[in-house]
Amino acid sequence: MLQNLKRLGGDSLLYALMNVGTKMIAFIMFPIYTYLLTLDEYAPVEIIDRWTSMLTFLVILGTDSALAFYYFEKKDKEERRSYIRNVMSIRLFMVLCLLLVTVIIGPFFADSLLKSEHGLYLLYLSIAILFFDTIAALVLTVLRYEFQTLKVVIITVLKMLLVAILSYLFLKFFARSVEGILYGRIISGILIVLLLAKPLAKFISFKFDRNILNDLLKYGLPLVPASLAFWVILNSSTFFLGYMKTSAEVSLYGSAAKFATLITLVTSGIQMAWRPYSMSLKDKPNNKETFSKVYLIILLMGTTGVLIVATIMPYVILLLEASYRSSYQYVALLSAATFLNFYYLIISVGIFFMKKTKIISYAFAGAAVINVILNIILIPSYSIWGVVASYLISYLAAIIYIFVKSQKLYYIPVSLWKMSALFFVMLVGTIGIVYVQEHALSPLYIVLAWVIYVATVGITRVDKDLRGTRNHETN
């Protein structure tokens, strides 16, 4: 078990370093883009990014989770390759379908959607980016499943560097417009695909195996609504805020959201390592004990991380201009919601093991509905705080539902009341810290919030759960 935990920790660290690198490159490049392009010129990039994020969900069709399951279930190497080839065929077919849809209906809305005279051309460029990213993403996924972690990290960081350098060169010397950024992305995509040509050659096929196709779609399709629900939860608040409030509030919320995603510098590394790691343990002895420890370790890391964010944000926010600094107060609670968005993957092993992936879609479809309703009710009176509350409540509802269902399918010996106590004490502590900071109260109250949190860790005795090995009845 210790060896398995070391593997998860080592791979997670490498993926975390990868994400730190790619996010740092993105943070460095953003001011450069805004220096070379006006606000109006840069706006289509944001819309293209939202557009392609939705299209990516449609291209994948849940085949990422399906491939993770069958890759580790099938022991024959050639049979595994057959599943990979069929996934590649499905995704390329979906890209072709989306291109045709863009050709047919794009002329009717492209210019107005992107607020550009070349809107349709920009949509075509986005499909080209999607094509090359689709190919590279699947090959890198397979390399992850083969635990070639270092290679995945190097290629991913290299791709981000190529995007940054080529986009800058195009903007500076050839096309000082949105097209310059998109050209840079396309050429970097081509170069990465060429770099991956050797493993890619094993996975390219234009034939569908009916039985494999049935396996993949039966497992993956139920997850598509969940992916679209994610998109609604992550993006609808911005549109509601812009419609009901001012552009300044939209900017403040956007600033807070960007800082909140910094917690993914840690969680995204674990997330990338988790799927192959958890699936590889599916039939191993004592795997439930391992999972129970991982549940608690990651929860402790997440709750501690959110409290740290709450404590230091007033100082970190000084990096921004004065007009943006009030956004610090929303960051910690948005970080808590961002953590929940990741944590559901950890505590849902039973759902994926038992192939009951419809539960994920039900959970996040419900969460999306809750999010939209709460946005409509709360934003008019509470503005950005209404968005934060909507975001957090909707994710809490989803993760509680997922955990309960997963436990019924595949029981993991972990205490729900201990997990709940840790999270809600952190939540109350975070709200208290922000209140103290906003009202310039004594810093001793912040120390008190930390003391209460640490005391909760001691009272719940999670240390015993992490140290001990117990025999539990499995359900």
Stockholm file with secondary structure:
# STOCKHOLM 1.0

chainA/1-475         MLQNLKRLGGDSLLYALMNVGTKMIAFIMFPIYTYLLTLDEYAPVEIIDRWTSMLTFLVILGTDSALAFYYFEKKDKEERRSYIRNVMSIRLFMVLCLLLVTVIIGPFFADSLLKSEHGLYLLYLSIAILFFDTIAALVLTVLRYEFQTLKVVIITVLKMLLVAILSYLFLKFFARSVEGILYGRIISGILIVLLLAKPLAKFISFKFDRNILNDLLKYGLPLVPASLAFWVILNSSTFFLGYMKTSAEVSLYGSAAKFATLITLVTSGIQMAWRPYSMSLKDKPNNKETFSKVYLIILLMGTTGVLIVATIMPYVILLLEASYRSSYQYVALLSAATFLNFYYLIISVGIFFMKKTKIISYAFAGAAVINVILNIILIPSYSIWGVVASYLISYLAAIIYIFVKSQKLYYIPVSLWKMSALFFVMLVGTIGIVYVQEHALSPLYIVLAWVIYVATVGITRVDKDLRGTRNHETN
#=GR chainA/1-475 SS CHHHHHHHHHHHHHHHHHHHHHHHHHHHHHHHHHHHSCHHHHHHHHHHHHHHHHHHHHHHTTHHHHHHHHHHHCCCHHHHHHHHHHHHHHHHHHHHHHHHHHHHHHHHHHHHHHTSTTHHHHHHHHHHHHHHHHHHHHHHHHHHHTTCHHHHHHHHHHHHHHHHHHHHHIIIIICCSHHHHHHHHHHHHHHHHHHTHHHHTTTCCCCCCHHHHHHHHHHHGGGHHHHHHHHHHHHHHHHHHHHHSCHHHHHHHHHHHHHHGGGHHHHHHHHHHHHHHHHHTTTSTTHHHHHHHHHHHHHHHHHHHHHHHHHHHHHHGGGSCGGGGGGHHHHHHHHHHHHHHHHHHHTTHHHHHTTCTHHHHHHHHHHHHHHHHHHHHHHHHHHHHHHHHHHHHHHHHHHHHHHHHHHHHSCCCCCHHHHHHHHHHHHHHHHHHHHHHHTTCCTHHHHHHHHHHHHHHHHHTHHHHHHCCCCCCCC
#=GC SS_cons         CHHHHHHHHHHHHHHHHHHHHHHHHHHHHHHHHHHHSCHHHHHHHHHHHHHHHHHHHHHHTTHHHHHHHHHHHCCCHHHHHHHHHHHHHHHHHHHHHHHHHHHHHHHHHHHHHHTSTTHHHHHHHHHHHHHHHHHHHHHHHHHHHTTCHHHHHHHHHHHHHHHHHHHHHIIIIICCSHHHHHHHHHHHHHHHHHHTHHHHTTTCCCCCCHHHHHHHHHHHGGGHHHHHHHHHHHHHHHHHHHHHSCHHHHHHHHHHHHHHGGGHHHHHHHHHHHHHHHHHTTTSTTHHHHHHHHHHHHHHHHHHHHHHHHHHHHHHGGGSCGGGGGGHHHHHHHHHHHHHHHHHHHTTHHHHHTTCTHHHHHHHHHHHHHHHHHHHHHHHHHHHHHHHHHHHHHHHHHHHHHHHHHHHHSCCCCCHHHHHHHHHHHHHHHHHHHHHHHTTCCTHHHHHHHHHHHHHHHHHTHHHHHHCCCCCCCC
//
